[in-house]
């Protein structure tokens, strides 16, 4: 059954699953989701499913188990941070006059985000995603170095968002950024993204030049040059 809310136009869905079997079990409490009859051309890759679930729940491995095809999903599969070429990390950083703090990181990958990775910065509260990855509208402002947004990933942990039920949308995938203190977090993330974008072109250029200098062909080219020419 589905109905349109009178105010705001939101869609509310009530789902009544079909009971496959009903019996007593010795298993502990939990949820099992069984997906069958996939379209051959749209069948999900198990590896990608595992990575997305690992990123969806930051509490994986902390008395919270997730399995795919009978194999445990581990925190190591949330591997975006380790893959970043450049990144900023935050540890209990105060972002408001009221003392709200956040942790996490924002960075850029060596290559544009692949199809199996959602680009942008995600926000989590108490181990679960409350804002799917977005670029926070930075691209709309014509930011210097905005090409970096194609490489941008990040994860910010802000548990204070979960202390007020009015700060998170009912579907739990978006934060209501127009409300305090979410606005403070929004401004903080936007400023960090803009700064990363502005620094990215030069840092990228330096990294590429450093890689070039280590190549044998480059060394052979500069060998005959004098010191002044080498440093040009």
Secondary structure, 3 states (H helix, E strand, C coil): CEEECCCCCCEEECCCCCCCCCCCCCCCCCCCCCCCCCCHHHCCCHHHHHHHHHHHECCCCCCCCCEECCEECCHHHCCHHHHEEEEEEEEEEECCCCCCEEEEEEEEECCCCCCCCCCEEEEEECCEEEEEEECCCHHHHCCCCHHHHHCEEEEEECHHHHHCHHHECCCCCCECCCCCCHHHHHHHHHHHHHHHHHHHHHHHHHHHHHHHHCCHHHHHHHHCCCHHHHCC
